Every structure is written in structure tokens, then in C-alpha cells.
Amino acid sequence: MTDPWSVRSITRTLLPILVVLTGLELLSGLALGAFEATLLRYPSLLVLVPVTIGTAGNLGSVLSARLSTDIHLGLLVFSVENDRLVGNGLASVLLALTVFPLVGAGAWVVTWVTGTARLTPGTVVAVAFVSGLALAVLVVAVTLVTTYLAVRYELDPDDVVIPTVTNVSDVLGVVVLVVASQLVV
């Protein structure tokens, strides 16, 4: 039996996942390319892209780390009646509701200071809020599903959940930002 903490075991587990995730990241680039004209017309939205996907990935990473700790401590049960599970997911969404409007305001300030703001502050904050809320819900769902699958297939969630969640958050972040921008702008 192979030691699960060996370089060989971790590489054997992670390499196929990272290859698939790299392909998935290419889709994010394609989505950005399709949205290029709008991003160049409204620089505030362009500023939102890295901050939005980074913040979504951070929320998912924190949630996955908490769930992984609970798994290793034997405290996690996948049930809607599990207060720890529901509480952590809800906390992630509530945190997003407070952080993403600040992200939008910051994006607007950056473009205003550089003289490239073409949208009102309220519009940029609304895009950030709508995309952040949708992303938070999606990232929590992806984190829960990925954590469940890691446990189900006896993989160490520390090895597979965070890379999966952050990469999927990148793709979802671009797509959700595009959709939110089209709805709000």
C-alpha cells in the first residue's frame, strides 16, 4: 500500500485533476475574449474581473479548509441538519454580501482616479453585488460537492478541494460577471 503522504501518491492524485482544471481555465479565457469589447468600453468592469474571481476563490478556499478540518476531526456529516455544514456555507454567502459591494466601490474608485470611469458608482457596485451573490452561492455549492466527492472517493480533501474550487471559481467568476454586467449595465 502506498503512503498517502508520499510525493508519488499526491502527484498521482493531483496530476489528472490539475490537467482537467487547466483545460477548464482555458474556457475562462475564451469567455473573457468574448466579453472583451464591453470590458474595454467600461474599464470598471475590467478592474472587477481579477478581484471578483480572486475573492470568490478565496471564499471557496476558506470554506474548503474549514470543511477539510472538520473531516479530519470527524465532525463533518453531509446533511442539511448539520449546523456546522450549513453555518459555514451560510457564513460564506453572508461574507460575500458584505465584501462584494466594497469590491465594486473599490473598482470604481480605481477607474475614477485614473480618469477612465464610464459607469456610475452605483452601477459598478450593483454589478459587483449581483455577481458576488451569485458567485458565493455557486462557490459554496461547488465546495460542498467537491468535498463530498473527495470523501466519497477516499481522497484527501486538502489535496483536491482547494485547487478544484479556485479553478472552477475562476471560470464561474468570469461567466457570472459577464451575465451580471449584461443584466445591470
LINVENHU-V238460 format. One record per residue. N is the residue number from 0. RES is the residue in one letter. PSI is psi in radians with two decimals (none if undefined). Layout:
N&RES&PSI ; N&RES&PSI
This chain:
0&M&2.41 ; 1&T&2.46 ; 2&D&2.12 ; 3&P&-0.25 ; 4&W&0.05 ; 5&S&2.72 ; 6&V&-0.70 ; 7&R&-0.78 ; 8&S&-0.77 ; 9&I&-0.74 ; 10&T&-0.74 ; 11&R&-0.62 ; 12&T&-0.81 ; 13&L&-0.61 ; 14&L&-0.88 ; 15&P&-0.64 ; 16&I&-0.78 ; 17&L&-0.59 ; 18&V&-0.79 ; 19&V&-0.74 ; 20&L&-0.58 ; 21&T&-0.73 ; 22&G&-0.69 ; 23&L&-0.69 ; 24&E&-0.55 ; 25&L&-0.60 ; 26&L&-0.61 ; 27&S&-0.73 ; 28&G&-0.69 ; 29&L&-0.71 ; 30&A&-0.73 ; 31&L&-0.71 ; 32&G&-0.68 ; 33&A&-0.40 ; 34&F&0.09 ; 35&E&-0.77 ; 36&A&-0.74 ; 37&T&-0.71 ; 38&L&-0.67 ; 39&L&-0.53 ; 40&R&-0.63 ; 41&Y&1.52 ; 42&P&-0.47 ; 43&S&-0.63 ; 44&L&-0.63 ; 45&L&-0.71 ; 46&V&-0.57 ; 47&L&-0.48 ; 48&V&-1.07 ; 49&P&-0.61 ; 50&V&-0.69 ; 51&T&-0.85 ; 52&I&-0.58 ; 53&G&-0.76 ; 54&T&-0.73 ; 55&A&-0.75 ; 56&G&-0.66 ; 57&N&-0.77 ; 58&L&-0.78 ; 59&G&-0.65 ; 60&S&-0.76 ; 61&V&-0.79 ; 62&L&-0.77 ; 63&S&-0.61 ; 64&A&-0.72 ; 65&R&-0.74 ; 66&L&-0.69 ; 67&S&-0.74 ; 68&T&-0.79 ; 69&D&-0.65 ; 70&I&-0.85 ; 71&H&-0.48 ; 72&L&-0.06 ; 73&G&0.42 ; 74&L&-0.18 ; 75&L&2.20 ; 76&V&2.23 ; 77&F&1.61 ; 78&S&2.51 ; 79&V&-0.20 ; 80&E&-0.09 ; 81&N&1.91 ; 82&D&-0.61 ; 83&R&-0.78 ; 84&L&-0.91 ; 85&V&-0.74 ; 86&G&-0.74 ; 87&N&-0.73 ; 88&G&-0.78 ; 89&L&-0.70 ; 90&A&-0.66 ; 91&S&-0.76 ; 92&V&-0.77 ; 93&L&-0.66 ; 94&L&-0.70 ; 95&A&-0.65 ; 96&L&-0.46 ; 97&T&-0.57 ; 98&V&-0.76 ; 99&F&-0.64 ; 100&P&-0.62 ; 101&L&-0.65 ; 102&V&-0.79 ; 103&G&-0.77 ; 104&A&-0.73 ; 105&G&-0.71 ; 106&A&-0.73 ; 107&W&-0.77 ; 108&V&-0.77 ; 109&V&-0.79 ; 110&T&-0.53 ; 111&W&-0.78 ; 112&V&-0.63 ; 113&T&-0.01 ; 114&G&0.36 ; 115&T&0.16 ; 116&A&2.13 ; 117&R&-0.11 ; 118&L&2.73 ; 119&T&2.74 ; 120&P&-0.70 ; 121&G&-0.66 ; 122&T&-0.77 ; 123&V&-0.73 ; 124&V&-0.70 ; 125&A&-0.75 ; 126&V&-0.79 ; 127&A&-0.73 ; 128&F&-0.87 ; 129&V&-0.82 ; 130&S&-0.66 ; 131&G&-0.74 ; 132&L&-0.84 ; 133&A&-0.76 ; 134&L&-0.72 ; 135&A&-0.79 ; 136&V&-0.78 ; 137&L&-0.74 ; 138&V&-0.69 ; 139&V&-0.77 ; 140&A&-0.80 ; 141&V&-0.72 ; 142&T&-0.79 ; 143&L&-0.79 ; 144&V&-0.79 ; 145&T&-0.71 ; 146&T&-0.76 ; 147&Y&-0.80 ; 148&L&-0.65 ; 149&A&-0.77 ; 150&V&-0.78 ; 151&R&-0.71 ; 152&Y&0.28 ; 153&E&0.71 ; 154&L&2.65 ; 155&D&2.04 ; 156&P&-0.44 ; 157&D&-0.52 ; 158&D&-0.59 ; 159&V&-0.47 ; 160&V&-0.88 ; 161&I&-0.82 ; 162&P&-0.68 ; 163&T&-0.83 ; 164&V&-0.75 ; 165&T&-0.67 ; 166&N&-0.75 ; 167&V&-0.63 ; 168&S&-0.63 ; 169&D&-0.85 ; 170&V&-0.86 ; 171&L&-0.66 ; 172&G&-0.76 ; 173&V&-0.84 ; 174&V&-0.81 ; 175&V&-0.68 ; 176&L&-0.72 ; 177&V&-0.86 ; 178&V&-0.80 ; 179&A&-0.71 ; 180&S&-0.73 ; 181&Q&-0.55 ; 182&L&-0.63 ; 183&V&-0.70 ; 184&V&none
